[in-house]
């Protein structure tokens, strides 16, 4: 009996340890009934999302990376799992294989459409100037049948109508309509026409729906900044009317560094090419605000919006918004704050206990028979020149001739993780031959890498940054070396280092700027590579253990539940304090009252991510009166709704408080001295508009 009790105790301890284990990688699920955007903290651009039964399915743009068109599924729209790649490989052609001076950078699979009809899943996606590609499967796990239409339909969306006809909308500004043949083999001749004339606010990246007998088109517009637009009509013949359904929502993210020297039609920049990047203004919006997405209905009848945001050097990633139908329009946001989306909100309600999980395992020991699905090749790889079997527990890349890193074949990549991450790989370079270069890179334009170089019987370690054509070389004492890159993607910076023992790392080179660019419309990627710079096939590189660490993935301690805190306003440095009139006022940080119990609040957990803040002077709880105007944040006895706030975690101690009464944020007009209100729609990118707070534990 004692032995059985010991076993039971050990099993309970193990289960408890598992339950509280820190997440190894970012997941949007907070574990308390809420989620925090972004859904992924790595690139997932141009998302399209549907529901089939109790499952949601999603795919997105993969450009020149292969396998392409990932299919993910979820029960709750927050926790996703990988199912398959609909496009395991590119078709034949030198441009897909970095051969004969051709490439697919800036081309490839764009803006896919995911639909389910008559028991089949369909993905429609253009490969620029190479026709509309259609992938079909009865099971989303595959196999996927691949056909091609001899027609390009820019940023299309497809609707299987009630009468059996199939429609596609496409184009920018002027929305065009064309009918597809029932077997999806092509377009019906003579069916193309203008659906919505130019000048009606519509953009591109369309999502086409029929809801309760009415037609809806949701699109992204950039005039002159990103937003989401919707059009509706009772019939395809119109009349069509349009409104904006989401605008100005940056969730406190700024535009990242921008590379000006490369565009979609630019050639691949060679080593030594001139680059020129700049940092946009602190509140410049560009394509940051939520854009390019659509809507989906959950099994409980609630509606949800999905969209993307240009998230600095991470690239474009996916966000989830509650949808409020108002006067027949699907606005992103909550009643009282339409068009703006919370960063943290209550998860969709489903009849299943979904535990927090990420779609991919990002570290890889290379012990398996196949690569982890998080990996993608840069263009189509050359089979037989890479292996997981030639040396057990290693990824072997054979060095093929290439002009440089961006031309190297068989480069294995995965997306960088934000907001901060450190990638380390162990490389055995004993198999390199003259002219071989192999290592760990950041695939971008400009690129940067740290590699072992074999030249004239010497083995060196070389750090190289295309920006500024900078390089540093040091002798390498051993063939086995640990290569590391640390990225702070909020700052768009990365740093490389190396070690021979895996414990003591030495920095090499300088900080690397990671700009966003419009050659590929992608963020940076970790890259394992090997190529020969002498014009012939060389030796091989063996990669052992790729390890990714994300220091900010664990957000379990970001809300100081049960703690007494002082609240500082990021806008002007003031401290929130109780005023004798029973309101909350901003005080200068050096004011004596800012150091007293008047400026201390205990954070109480009220479940589902909601908190109540109790003033430590005994005057009551922060409570919203009326519609939350200035001086309507009072100190009163706790109320079950008026005293509840949804904590919006912005990381690193920064946060916002969303009133559950007004669905607007607590804030001030910085520098005005005006009391706090609960009527702010959301923060600006620079976070200094009086809406963003910083918590600090109060001194005894």
C-alpha positions in Angstrom: 0.0 0.0 0.0 2.8 2.4 0.9 4.6 1.6 -2.4 1.4 2.3 -4.3 1.0 5.6 -2.5 4.5 6.6 -3.4 3.9 5.7 -7.0 0.7 7.8 -7.0 2.6 10.7 -5.4 5.3 10.5 -8.0 2.8 10.4 -10.9 1.0 13.4 -9.5 4.2 15.3 -9.1 5.2 14.4 -12.7 1.8 15.5 -14.0 2.1 18.8 -12.0 5.5 19.4 -13.4 4.2 18.8 -16.9 1.3 21.1 -16.3 3.5 24.0 -15.2 6.4 23.4 -17.6 7.4 26.6 -19.4 6.5 26.6 -23.1 9.5 25.9 -25.3 8.1 27.9 -28.1 5.5 30.6 -28.6 1.9 29.6 -28.3 -0.9 32.1 -28.4 -2.8 30.2 -25.7 -2.3 31.8 -22.2 -3.6 28.7 -20.4 -6.3 30.7 -18.6 -9.1 30.7 -21.2 -7.5 33.6 -23.2 -5.1 34.0 -26.1 -2.6 36.7 -27.0 -1.9 37.8 -30.5 -0.1 37.0 -32.7 -1.4 33.5 -33.2 2.1 32.6 -34.4 5.3 34.6 -33.6 6.8 33.4 -36.9 5.9 34.2 -40.4 2.5 32.9 -41.7 1.4 35.4 -44.4 -1.8 35.7 -46.5 -3.8 33.3 -44.3 -7.0 31.7 -45.5 -9.1 29.8 -43.0 -12.2 27.7 -43.2 -14.2 25.4 -40.9 -15.3 21.9 -41.8 -17.4 20.3 -39.0 -15.6 20.8 -35.7 -12.2 21.5 -37.3 -10.7 24.7 -38.6 -8.2 24.5 -41.4 -5.7 27.1 -42.6 -3.0 27.6 -45.3 -0.8 30.5 -46.3 1.8 31.9 -48.7 5.2 30.1 -49.0 6.7 31.9 -51.9 9.9 30.0 -53.1 10.1 27.7 -50.1 9.4 24.0 -50.5 7.5 21.9 -49.5 4.9 24.6 -49.8 1.3 25.4 -48.8 1.2 24.1 -45.3 -2.1 22.9 -44.1 -2.8 23.4 -40.4 -5.8 22.4 -38.3 -7.3 23.5 -35.0 -10.3 23.0 -32.8 -10.3 26.4 -31.2 -8.6 28.8 -33.7 -5.8 29.4 -31.2 -3.9 26.1 -31.0 -2.9 24.7 -34.4 -1.2 21.5 -35.5 0.5 20.6 -38.8 -1.4 18.3 -41.1 0.5 18.3 -44.5 2.0 20.3 -47.2 -0.3 20.5 -50.2 2.7 21.1 -52.5 5.5 18.7 -51.7 7.6 19.9 -54.6 7.8 22.5 -57.4 7.3 21.5 -61.0 10.2 21.0 -63.3 12.2 24.1 -64.4 15.5 25.7 -63.7 14.0 28.7 -62.0 12.6 26.5 -59.2 16.1 25.0 -58.7 18.5 27.9 -58.8 19.9 26.7 -62.1 21.1 28.5 -65.2 21.1 31.8 -63.4 17.3 31.6 -62.8 15.4 31.7 -59.5 12.0 32.2 -57.9 12.9 34.8 -55.4 10.0 37.3 -55.3 7.7 34.8 -57.2 6.4 31.4 -56.2 3.2 30.6 -54.3 1.2 33.7 -53.3 -2.1 34.3 -51.5 -3.7 30.8 -51.5 -7.4 30.2 -51.3 -8.6 27.3 -49.1 -12.1 25.9 -49.7 -14.1 22.7 -49.0 -16.9 21.6 -51.3 -18.6 18.3 -51.9 -16.3 16.4 -49.7 -13.1 17.8 -51.1 -10.5 20.3 -50.0 -9.3 22.7 -52.7 -6.4 25.2 -52.6 -6.1 27.7 -55.4 -2.8 29.6 -55.6 -1.0 31.6 -58.3 2.6 31.1 -59.1 3.3 34.5 -60.6 3.2 34.5 -64.4 3.0 30.6 -64.3 -0.7 30.1 -64.0 -3.3 29.3 -61.4 -2.4 26.1 -59.6 -5.1 24.0 -58.0 -4.5 21.4 -55.3 -7.3 19.0 -54.4 -7.7 16.2 -51.7 -10.4 14.3 -50.0 -8.3 14.2 -46.8 -6.3 17.3 -45.8 -3.4 14.9 -44.9 -3.2 14.1 -48.6 -2.5 13.0 -51.1 -3.1 16.2 -53.0 -3.8 16.2 -56.7 -2.1 19.1 -58.6 -3.5 20.7 -61.8 -2.7 24.0 -63.5 -5.1 26.5 -65.1 -3.6 28.5 -68.0 -4.6 31.8 -66.3 -3.3 34.2 -63.7 -5.9 35.6 -61.3 -4.2 38.1 -59.0 -5.0 37.5 -55.3 -8.2 35.6 -56.1 -10.9 34.1 -53.8 -13.3 31.4 -54.8 -17.0 30.8 -53.9 -18.9 27.6 -54.5 -22.4 29.1 -54.8 -25.7 27.5 -53.7 -26.7 26.9 -57.3 -23.6 24.8 -58.1 -21.7 27.5 -60.0 -18.2 28.4 -59.0 -17.1 32.0 -58.9 -13.7 33.7 -58.5 -13.0 37.4 -57.6 -9.6 38.9 -58.2 -7.6 42.0 -59.1 -6.7 45.2 -57.2 -9.0 48.2 -56.8 -11.2 47.2 -59.6 -12.7 43.9 -58.4 -13.3 41.5 -61.3 -15.5 38.3 -61.4 -15.0 35.2 -63.5 -16.8 31.9 -63.5 -14.8 28.7 -63.1 -15.7 25.5 -64.8 -17.3 22.9 -62.5 -14.3 20.6 -62.8 -12.0 23.5 -62.0 -10.1 22.9 -65.2 -10.3 26.6 -66.3 -12.5 29.6 -66.6 -15.8 29.8 -68.5 -15.1 31.8 -71.6 -16.9 35.2 -71.8 -17.8 35.1 -68.1 -15.3 37.7 -66.9 -16.6 41.1 -65.9 -16.1 44.1 -63.5 -17.9 43.4 -60.3 -17.0 46.5 -58.3 -15.5 49.5 -60.3 -12.2 51.1 -59.2 -12.5 53.9 -56.7 -14.8 52.1 -54.2 -12.1 51.5 -51.6 -11.5 47.9 -52.4 -8.0 46.5 -52.6 -6.5 43.0 -53.1 -6.2 39.7 -51.2 -9.9 39.1 -51.5 -11.9 36.6 -49.4 -15.3 35.8 -50.9 -18.3 34.6 -48.9 -22.0 34.1 -48.9 -23.7 34.6 -45.5 -27.4 34.3 -45.0 -28.0 34.7 -48.7 -25.9 37.8 -49.0 -22.5 38.1 -50.8 -19.5 39.5 -49.0 -16.0 40.3 -50.2 -13.3 41.3 -47.7 -10.1 42.7 -49.0 -6.9 44.5 -47.9 -6.3 48.1 -48.9 -3.2 50.3 -48.8 -4.5 53.8 -49.4 -2.2 54.9 -48.1 -1.9 52.5 -45.1 -3.2 49.0 -44.4 -6.8 48.4 -43.4 -9.5 45.8 -44.1 -12.4 46.7 -46.4 -15.7 44.9 -47.0 -18.2 44.9 -49.8 -21.7 43.4 -49.8 -24.6 42.9 -52.2 -27.8 40.8 -52.3 -26.9 39.5 -55.7 -23.8 39.4 -57.8 -25.3 42.0 -60.1 -25.2 44.5 -57.2 -25.6 47.2 -56.2 -22.4 46.8 -54.1 -21.7 48.9 -51.0 -18.4 49.1 -49.1 -17.2 50.0 -45.7 -13.9 49.6 -43.7 -14.2 46.9 -41.0 -10.8 47.2 -39.4 -8.4 50.2 -39.4 -5.5 51.6 -37.4 -5.0 48.4 -35.4 -1.3 48.0 -34.9 -1.5 46.4 -31.4 1.4 48.5 -30.4 3.8 47.2 -33.1 5.9 49.6 -35.2 7.1 49.3 -38.7 10.5 47.6 -38.9 13.6 48.7 -40.7 13.0 48.9 -44.4 15.4 47.9 -47.2 15.1 50.4 -50.1 17.6 48.8 -52.6 15.7 45.6 -53.6 12.3 45.2 -55.1 10.2 42.4 -56.5 11.9 42.6 -60.0 15.4 43.3 -58.7 18.1 40.7 -59.4 19.5 38.7 -56.6 22.0 41.1 -54.9 25.6 39.8 -55.1 28.1 40.0 -52.4 29.4 43.5 -52.3 26.2 45.0 -53.6 25.1 48.3 -52.1 22.2 48.2 -49.6 20.3 51.1 -48.1 17.8 50.6 -45.3 16.0 53.1 -43.1 13.8 53.1 -40.0 10.3 54.5 -40.7 8.8 57.1 -38.3 7.7 55.9 -34.8 4.0 56.1 -35.8 4.2 55.4 -39.5 1.7 52.7 -40.2 2.4 51.4 -43.7 1.2 47.8 -44.0 1.4 47.2 -40.2 -2.3 47.5 -39.3 -4.3 44.4 -39.6 -5.0 43.6 -43.2 -5.5 40.7 -45.8 -7.8 38.3 -44.1 -11.4 37.1 -43.7 -14.0 35.7 -41.4 -15.1 32.3 -40.2 -17.9 31.1 -38.0 -17.3 28.8 -35.0 -19.6 25.9 -34.1 -21.2 28.0 -31.3 -22.3 30.6 -33.8 -19.7 33.2 -32.9 -17.7 34.8 -35.7 -14.0 35.4 -35.8 -11.7 37.4 -38.1 -8.2 36.4 -39.2 -5.7 38.8 -40.8 -2.0 39.5 -41.0 0.4 42.2 -40.0 3.9 43.1 -41.3 5.8 42.3 -38.1 9.3 43.7 -38.7 12.1 41.1 -39.5 9.8 38.2 -38.5 7.7 38.9 -41.7 4.0 38.8 -42.0 2.2 36.8 -39.4 -1.4 35.9 -38.4 -3.7 37.6 -35.9 -7.2 36.5 -34.6 -10.0 39.0 -33.8 -13.5 38.6 -32.4 -16.1 39.8 -35.0 -19.1 41.9 -34.2 -21.9 42.0 -36.7 -23.3 45.5 -36.8 -26.0 46.7 -39.3 -25.1 43.7 -41.5 -21.4 44.3 -41.5 -18.7 42.0 -39.9 -16.6 44.4 -38.0 -13.4 43.2 -36.4 -13.6 44.1 -32.7 -16.0 44.3 -29.8 -19.2 46.2 -29.3 -18.3 49.8 -28.3 -14.9 49.6 -30.1 -15.6 48.4 -33.6 -12.7 48.3 -36.1 -10.1 47.8 -33.3 -9.1 44.3 -32.1 -7.9 43.3 -28.6 -4.4 41.8 -28.4 -5.6 39.5 -25.7 -9.1 38.1 -25.7 -11.3 35.1 -24.6 -10.7 32.0 -26.7 -13.5 30.6 -28.9 -15.7 28.3 -26.9 -15.6 24.7 -28.1 -16.8 21.4 -26.6 -13.3 20.2 -26.0 -10.5 20.9 -23.5 -7.7 22.0 -25.9 -4.3 22.2 -24.2 -1.9 24.9 -25.3 0.4 23.7 -28.1 2.4 25.0 -31.0 2.1 23.7 -34.6 5.8 22.7 -34.9 8.7 21.3 -32.9 11.4 23.8 -33.9 14.6 22.2 -32.5 15.8 19.1 -34.4 18.3 16.4 -33.5 18.3 15.0 -37.1 17.8 11.6 -35.6 14.6 10.9 -37.4 14.0 9.3 -40.8 12.5 12.6 -42.0 13.0 16.3 -41.4 10.7 18.0 -39.0 7.8 19.7 -40.9 9.0 23.1 -39.7 11.9 22.9 -42.2 11.6 24.1 -45.8 14.2 24.2 -48.6 15.2 27.4 -50.3 13.9 26.4 -53.8 13.7 22.8 -54.9 16.5 20.7 -53.5 18.7 18.4 -55.5 17.9 14.8 -54.3 20.9 12.7 -53.5 22.9 15.7 -52.4 21.5 15.8 -48.9 20.8 13.0 -46.5 19.7 12.1 -43.0 21.1 8.5 -43.5 24.7 8.9 -44.7 25.7 9.7 -41.1 23.2 8.8 -38.4 22.0 11.7 -36.3 23.3 14.3 -38.8 22.0 16.3 -41.7 24.5 16.0 -44.4 24.7 18.7 -47.1 26.9 18.1 -50.1 28.6 21.3 -51.3 27.3 22.2 -54.8 28.9 25.0 -56.9 27.3 28.4 -56.4 28.1 32.1 -56.8 27.3 32.8 -53.2 25.0 32.1 -50.3 21.8 33.3 -52.0 22.5 31.1 -55.0 23.4 28.0 -52.9 21.3 24.9 -53.6 20.0 22.6 -50.9 19.8 25.3 -48.3 17.5 24.2 -45.4 15.5 26.9 -43.7 13.0 27.6 -41.1 11.4 30.9 -40.1 12.9 33.1 -37.4 11.0 33.2 -34.1 10.0 36.4 -32.4 10.2 38.4 -30.4 13.6 37.1 -29.3 15.2 33.8 -30.1 18.6 32.1 -30.2 19.5 29.4 -32.7 22.5 27.1 -32.3 23.7 24.4 -34.6 26.6 22.0 -34.2 28.6 21.6 -37.5 31.2 19.0 -38.2 33.3 20.5 -41.1 35.8 17.6 -41.4 34.3 16.6 -44.8 34.8 20.0 -46.4 37.1 20.4 -49.5 38.8 23.3 -51.2 36.4 26.2 -51.8 33.6 24.8 -49.6 31.6 27.2 -47.4 29.2 25.7 -44.8 27.4 27.2 -41.8 24.5 29.0 -40.3 22.9 31.9 -42.0 20.1 34.4 -41.9 18.4 34.2 -45.3 17.2 37.7 -46.3 18.3 40.4 -48.6 20.7 41.5 -47.4 21.9 38.2 -45.9 24.3 37.4 -43.2 26.1 34.2 -42.2 28.7 32.5 -40.0 30.5 29.6 -41.8 33.5 27.4 -41.9 35.5 28.1 -45.0 38.1 25.6 -46.5 40.7 27.4 -48.5 44.3 26.3 -49.5 44.5 23.7 -46.8 43.3 26.2 -44.1 40.1 25.9 -42.2 38.7 29.3 -41.1 35.6 30.7 -39.5 34.1 33.5 -41.5 31.4 36.0 -40.5 29.9 37.9 -43.4 27.2 40.6 -43.7 26.0 41.6 -47.1 25.0 45.0 -45.7 28.3 46.9 -45.9 30.1 43.9 -47.4 31.7 43.2 -44.0 33.6 40.1 -43.1 35.7 38.8 -40.2 37.8 35.7 -40.3 39.5 33.7 -37.5 41.4 30.4 -37.5 39.3 27.5 -36.5 41.2 25.1 -34.2 38.8 22.1 -34.6 36.5 20.8 -37.3 33.6 20.6 -34.9 32.1 23.9 -34.0 29.0 25.4 -32.5 27.5 28.3 -34.5 24.9 30.6 -32.9 22.8 33.5 -33.9 20.7 35.6 -31.4 17.9 37.7 -32.8 16.0 40.6 -31.2 13.3 41.0 -33.8 11.7 43.9 -32.0 14.9 45.8 -32.7 15.5 44.1 -36.1 19.0 43.1 -35.0 21.0 39.8 -34.8 24.4 38.8 -33.4 26.5 35.8 -34.2 28.9 33.8 -32.0 30.8 30.5 -31.9 32.2 28.0 -29.6 34.3 24.8 -29.8 32.9 23.3 -26.6 29.3 24.5 -26.6 29.7 26.3 -23.3 32.0 29.3 -23.9 30.8 31.3 -26.9 32.8 34.1 -28.5 31.1 37.0 -30.4 32.2 37.5 -33.9 31.5 40.4 -36.3 29.1 43.2 -35.3 25.3 43.6 -35.0 23.4 42.6 -38.2 20.5 44.8 -39.3 17.5 42.7 -40.4 15.3 44.8 -42.6 12.1 43.9 -44.3 12.2 44.0 -48.1 9.8 43.7 -51.1 11.9 41.3 -53.1 10.4 38.3 -51.4 7.9 40.0 -49.0 9.3 37.7 -46.3 11.0 37.9 -43.0 14.4 36.5 -42.2 15.0 32.7 -42.0 17.5 30.5 -40.3 19.5 28.7 -42.9 21.8 25.6 -42.8 23.9 25.7 -46.0 26.9 24.3 -47.8 28.2 25.4 -51.2 31.4 25.4 -53.2 32.8 28.8 -54.3 35.4 27.4 -56.6 33.0 26.3 -59.4 32.9 22.6 -58.8 31.2 20.1 -56.5 33.0 19.9 -53.2 32.8 17.8 -50.0 30.1 17.7 -47.4 29.0 19.3 -44.1 27.4 17.4 -41.3 25.0 19.3 -39.1 24.3 17.9 -35.6 21.5 19.2 -33.4 19.7 22.5 -34.3 18.5 24.1 -31.0 16.1 27.1 -30.8 15.6 28.9 -27.5 12.9 31.6 -27.0 13.3 33.5 -23.7 10.0 35.3 -23.9 7.8 32.2 -24.9 6.9 31.6 -21.2 4.4 34.4 -20.4 3.0 32.8 -17.2 4.6 35.4 -14.9 3.8 38.4 -17.0 0.6 39.3 -15.0 1.5 40.0 -11.4 -1.5 38.3 -9.9 -1.8 38.8 -6.2 1.0 41.3 -6.2 1.0 45.0 -5.2 2.2 47.1 -8.0 2.9 50.7 -9.1 1.5 51.6 -12.5 3.6 54.0 -14.6 2.3 55.4 -17.9 4.7 55.0 -20.8 3.3 58.1 -22.4 4.7 60.6 -19.9 6.3 58.6 -17.1 3.5 59.6 -14.6 2.3 57.3 -11.9 -1.4 56.3 -11.5 -2.7 57.5 -8.1 -5.9 57.8 -6.1 -7.2 61.3 -6.0 -9.2 62.5 -2.9 -12.3 63.0 -5.2 -12.3 59.2 -5.8 -10.9 59.2 -9.3 -7.5 58.0 -10.7 -5.0 60.8 -11.6 -1.5 60.8 -13.1 1.2 62.1 -10.8 4.8 63.0 -11.5 7.0 60.1 -10.5 8.8 62.2 -7.9 5.6 63.4 -6.2 5.5 62.2 -2.6 2.0 60.8 -3.1 3.4 58.7 -6.0 5.4 56.9 -3.4 2.6 56.4 -0.9 -0.2 53.8 -0.7 -2.3 56.1 -2.9 -0.2 54.8 -5.9 -0.3 51.1 -5.0 -2.8 48.6 -6.4 -3.2 44.9 -5.7 -3.9 42.8 -8.9 -6.7 40.3 -8.2 -7.3 37.3 -10.5 -10.9 37.1 -11.6 -10.5 34.3 -14.2 -10.4 34.2 -18.0 -7.5 36.7 -18.1 -9.5 39.3 -16.2 -8.2 41.3 -13.2 -9.6 43.7 -10.7 -7.3 46.4 -9.2 -7.7 47.2 -5.5 -6.3 50.5 -4.2 -4.1 49.9 -1.2 -5.3 53.1 0.5 -8.6 51.3 1.2 -10.7 53.4 -1.1 -12.0 50.5 -3.3 -11.4 49.0 -6.8 -10.8 50.7 -10.1 -14.4 50.8 -11.5 -15.7 52.3 -14.8 -18.7 54.5 -14.5 -20.8 55.7 -17.4 -19.2 55.3 -20.8 -15.7 55.6 -19.3 -15.0 59.3 -20.0 -12.2 61.1 -18.2 -12.8 61.0 -14.4 -15.2 58.1 -14.9 -12.6 55.6 -13.6 -13.6 55.7 -9.9 -12.6 54.0 -6.7 -15.7 52.1 -5.7 -16.8 48.7 -4.2 -16.0 45.9 -6.6 -18.5 45.3 -9.3 -18.8 42.1 -11.3 -18.5 43.9 -14.7 -17.5 47.5 -14.2 -14.4 46.6 -12.1 -13.1 44.0 -14.5 -10.3 44.5 -17.0 -8.8 42.2 -19.5 -5.0 42.3 -19.1 -3.3 42.9 -22.5 0.3 41.6 -22.3 2.7 43.6 -24.4 5.7 41.8 -22.9 8.7 43.2 -20.9 6.4 44.6 -18.2 4.3 46.7 -20.6 0.5 46.1 -20.8 -2.9 47.7 -21.4 -6.1 47.3 -19.5 -9.2 46.6 -21.6 -12.4 47.5 -19.7 -14.9 44.7 -19.9 -17.7 47.3 -19.7 -16.7 49.7 -22.5 -14.4 47.4 -24.5 -12.0 50.3 -24.5 -8.7 50.9 -22.8 -7.7 52.6 -19.6 -5.6 55.7 -20.5 -4.8 59.4 -20.2 -3.8 62.3 -22.5 -0.1 62.4 -21.6 1.0 65.7 -20.0 -2.5 67.0 -19.5 -3.0 66.1 -15.9 -6.5 64.9 -16.8 -7.8 61.9 -14.8 -7.8 58.4 -16.2 -10.6 57.3 -18.7 -11.7 54.0 -20.1 -12.6 55.2 -23.5 -9.3 54.8 -25.5 -9.7 52.7 -28.7 -6.2 51.4 -28.6 -2.5 52.3 -28.7 -0.4 53.9 -31.4 2.7 52.0 -32.7 5.0 54.1 -30.4 2.9 53.2 -27.3 3.3 56.7 -26.0 -0.3 57.9 -26.4 -1.2 57.3 -22.7 -2.7 53.8 -23.2 0.3 51.6 -22.4 1.3 51.1 -18.8 4.3 49.6 -17.1 4.0 47.6 -13.9 6.6 47.5 -11.2 6.4 45.7 -7.9 5.7 48.2 -5.1 8.3 48.8 -2.4 7.3 47.8 1.1 
